[in-house]
Amino acid sequence: MDMGEVALLSLTIQQARVNTYFDLALLRRAQVYDYCLTFSDEVELIWYSRWSVTKVLFFLNRHVPFVDIVIVIYHQAASNLFNEMCAILLSMNGWLFVGGLGVSEGISRNLKKINHGISNNILYEAILIFRAWAIWRRDKRIGLALGILFVIAWIFISIYLDKFLKSLEFTELGSILPRIQGCFVTKASSTLYVYYVILMSYETALMCVTLVKGIHHFQHSSSPFIILLYRDGILAYVYVFAIAVINVLVILLAA
C-alpha cells in the first residue's frame, strides 16, 4: 500500500469516526435527557406501585441500557483492539440490542448501514404485548395468540442476528495507522435487513389487534384517556415502522 492509499484510507476512517462520535454524542445525550425529563413521573407512578411483570420489564428497559454505553464507547474509542475482541464486543452489543438491554450503536457503521436499536427490542415489545392484552381485558385467546406471535418473531430475529454477527470481519489498523481507534468492520452480511422485515410484520399484526379493539372503544366512549392511549400507540407504531423501512432500504442499497 503506497502513501497515497494510506492517506485516503486514513481520511475515510477519520470521516467515519466523526460520524460515529456525532451519533454517539447525540444518542447518549438524548438518552440521558429523556431519562431526566421523565424521572419524576417514574418515581411518582412506578416506584411505589405494586411489583408485577410489567414493572420489572419497565425497570429493565429503562435503566439497563446505560450498561451498553460503556461497551459502545469502548469498542469505538479504545486503541489496539484485536479482531477477536472486536467480534466479542460487537456480539455483546448485538445481543443487548435484541434483548432490549441497550441501544446498539453502529454495528456496521463502516458499511454505511443503520443499526440504531432505539426501542426495537424484546423488552420493549413485551411491554407492548402486555399493553395490547390489557386493552382486550386480558382475554385468554388474545393473550395466547400474542404470546405465540412474540415467541416466533423473536426466534427468527435471533437466528438472523446470529448469522449477521458471525459474518462480521474486521481489520486491525493499528500497525498502519496508530492513531486510529476502535473497531473497523470491513465485511458484513446484508441479512440484518430480515430483522427489520420481521419487525415490521410483527408490529403491523400487533397494531391491527389493537385497532380492532380501538374501534369498539371509540364507538362507546370519547374519554380523553382512551384517545390518548390509542393516539400514542399509533404514533409509536408509525415511528417504529418508518425506522424499520429506512433500515431495510439503507441495508439493501448498501449491499
ZIKANOR-V957058 format. One record per residue. N is the residue number from 1. RES is the residue in one small letter. PSI is psi as a letter, one per 30 degrees, with the letter a starting at -180 (* if undefined). OMEGA is omega in radians with two decimals (999 if undefined). NEAR is the number of other ideal C-beta (glycine too) atoms within 12 Angstrom. Layout:
# ZIKANOR-V957058
n = [N,N]
res = [RES,RES]
psi = [PSI,PSI]
omega = [OMEGA,OMEGA]
near = [NEAR,NEAR]
This chain:
# ZIKANOR-V957058
n = [1,2,3,4,5,6,7,8,9,10,11,12,13,14,15,16,17,18,19,20,21,22,23,24,25,26,27,28,29,30,31,32,33,34,35,36,37,38,39,40,41,42,43,44,45,46,47,48,49,50,51,52,53,54,55,56,57,58,59,60,61,62,63,64,65,66,67,68,69,70,71,72,73,74,75,76,77,78,79,80,81,82,83,84,85,86,87,88,89,90,91,92,93,94,95,96,97,98,99,100,101,102,103,104,105,106,107,108,109,110,111,112,113,114,115,116,117,118,119,120,121,122,123,124,125,126,127,128,129,130,131,132,133,134,135,136,137,138,139,140,141,142,143,144,145,146,147,148,149,150,151,152,153,154,155,156,157,158,159,160,161,162,163,164,165,166,167,168,169,170,171,172,173,174,175,176,177,178,179,180,181,182,183,184,185,186,187,188,189,190,191,192,193,194,195,196,197,198,199,200,201,202,203,204,205,206,207,208,209,210,211,212,213,214,215,216,217,218,219,220,221,222,223,224,225,226,227,228,229,230,231,232,233,234,235,236,237,238,239,240,241,242,243,244,245,246,247,248,249,250,251,252,253,254,255]
res = [m,d,m,g,e,v,a,l,l,s,l,t,i,q,q,a,r,v,n,t,y,f,d,l,a,l,l,r,r,a,q,v,y,d,y,c,l,t,f,s,d,e,v,e,l,i,w,y,s,r,w,s,v,t,k,v,l,f,f,l,n,r,h,v,p,f,v,d,i,v,i,v,i,y,h,q,a,a,s,n,l,f,n,e,m,c,a,i,l,l,s,m,n,g,w,l,f,v,g,g,l,g,v,s,e,g,i,s,r,n,l,k,k,i,n,h,g,i,s,n,n,i,l,y,e,a,i,l,i,f,r,a,w,a,i,w,r,r,d,k,r,i,g,l,a,l,g,i,l,f,v,i,a,w,i,f,i,s,i,y,l,d,k,f,l,k,s,l,e,f,t,e,l,g,s,i,l,p,r,i,q,g,c,f,v,t,k,a,s,s,t,l,y,v,y,y,v,i,l,m,s,y,e,t,a,l,m,c,v,t,l,v,k,g,i,h,h,f,q,h,s,s,s,p,f,i,i,l,l,y,r,d,g,i,l,a,y,v,y,v,f,a,i,a,v,i,n,v,l,v,i,l,l,a,a]
psi = [k,l,e,e,e,e,e,e,e,e,e,e,e,e,e,e,e,e,e,e,e,e,e,e,e,e,e,e,e,e,e,e,e,e,e,e,e,g,e,e,e,e,e,e,f,e,e,g,l,l,k,l,e,e,e,e,e,e,e,e,f,e,e,f,f,f,e,f,e,e,e,e,e,e,f,f,f,l,l,h,k,l,e,e,e,e,e,e,e,f,e,e,e,e,e,e,e,e,f,g,g,l,j,k,j,h,e,h,e,f,g,h,k,k,i,j,i,e,g,i,l,e,e,e,e,e,e,e,e,e,e,e,e,e,e,g,h,h,k,e,e,e,e,e,e,e,e,e,e,e,e,e,e,f,e,e,e,e,e,e,e,e,e,e,e,f,f,k,k,l,k,j,g,e,f,e,i,f,f,k,l,a,k,j,k,f,k,k,l,g,f,f,f,e,e,e,e,e,e,e,e,e,e,e,e,e,e,e,e,e,e,e,e,e,e,e,e,f,f,f,k,g,k,e,e,e,e,e,e,e,e,e,e,e,e,e,e,e,e,e,e,e,e,e,e,e,e,e,e,e,e,e,e,e,*]
omega = [-3.12,-3.05,3.12,3.12,3.11,-3.14,3.12,3.11,3.13,3.14,3.14,-3.12,3.13,3.09,3.10,-3.14,3.11,3.11,-3.12,-3.12,3.09,3.13,3.11,-3.11,-3.10,-3.09,-3.11,3.11,3.10,3.14,3.14,3.14,3.13,-3.14,-3.13,-3.09,-3.05,-3.08,-3.12,3.08,3.11,3.14,-3.07,-2.98,-3.00,-2.98,-3.03,3.06,-3.13,-3.12,3.12,3.11,-3.13,3.11,3.10,3.11,3.13,-3.11,3.12,-3.12,-3.05,-2.94,-3.05,3.10,3.12,3.07,-3.10,-3.12,-3.11,-3.12,-3.12,-3.13,-3.11,-3.08,3.07,-3.00,-3.09,-3.13,3.03,3.06,3.10,-2.99,-3.12,3.12,3.10,3.13,3.13,-3.10,-3.11,3.03,3.08,3.10,-3.10,-3.11,3.01,3.11,-3.12,-3.13,3.11,-3.08,-3.14,3.06,-3.02,-3.02,2.92,3.05,-3.13,-3.13,-3.07,3.06,3.11,3.09,3.13,3.08,3.13,-3.13,-3.02,-3.12,-3.06,-3.08,-3.02,-3.10,3.13,-3.12,3.08,3.09,3.11,3.09,3.12,3.13,3.13,3.13,3.11,3.10,3.11,3.10,3.08,3.06,-3.04,-3.14,3.09,3.12,3.12,-3.14,3.13,3.12,3.12,3.10,-3.13,-3.09,-3.12,-3.11,-3.04,2.98,3.14,3.10,3.14,3.12,-3.10,3.05,3.12,3.10,-3.13,-3.10,3.12,-3.14,-3.08,3.04,-3.05,3.05,3.09,-3.04,-3.06,-3.11,-3.14,-3.10,-3.04,-3.08,-3.11,-3.11,3.04,-3.11,-3.14,-3.13,3.14,-3.13,3.08,3.11,3.10,-3.10,-3.14,-3.12,-3.14,3.10,-3.08,3.06,3.10,3.14,3.13,3.14,-3.13,-3.13,3.13,3.10,-3.14,3.13,3.10,3.10,-3.14,-3.08,3.10,3.09,-3.13,3.11,3.11,-3.13,-3.12,3.12,-3.05,-3.10,3.04,-3.11,3.08,3.13,3.13,3.12,3.13,-3.10,-3.10,3.11,-3.14,3.12,3.13,3.12,3.11,3.13,-3.14,3.14,-3.10,-3.13,3.14,3.11,3.14,3.12,3.13,3.13,3.13,-3.12,-3.11,-3.12,-3.11,3.11,3.12,-3.14,999]
near = [14,8,10,10,13,18,15,15,23,22,16,21,29,21,17,29,27,16,21,34,23,18,26,30,21,19,31,27,17,20,28,18,14,20,22,13,13,17,17,12,15,21,13,11,14,23,17,10,15,10,13,14,17,23,20,20,28,27,22,25,34,30,23,23,36,22,20,38,29,21,35,40,25,25,38,40,23,20,19,19,27,20,23,15,22,34,25,21,35,43,27,27,42,40,28,34,39,38,31,34,30,42,41,45,43,37,46,39,36,33,28,24,33,33,44,35,41,31,31,40,37,32,34,36,36,30,30,37,36,28,29,38,29,23,29,26,14,16,17,12,14,26,21,16,21,32,20,17,29,31,19,18,35,30,18,23,38,24,19,28,40,22,21,37,34,19,26,37,23,30,24,23,32,23,12,18,26,13,14,30,25,38,46,37,36,21,19,34,26,27,28,40,33,27,41,37,26,32,39,29,22,37,36,22,28,38,28,22,31,32,22,20,28,27,16,16,23,17,11,11,16,12,12,10,12,21,16,14,24,29,17,18,30,21,15,27,33,18,20,31,26,20,26,35,22,21,35,29,21,24,30,20,15,21,19]
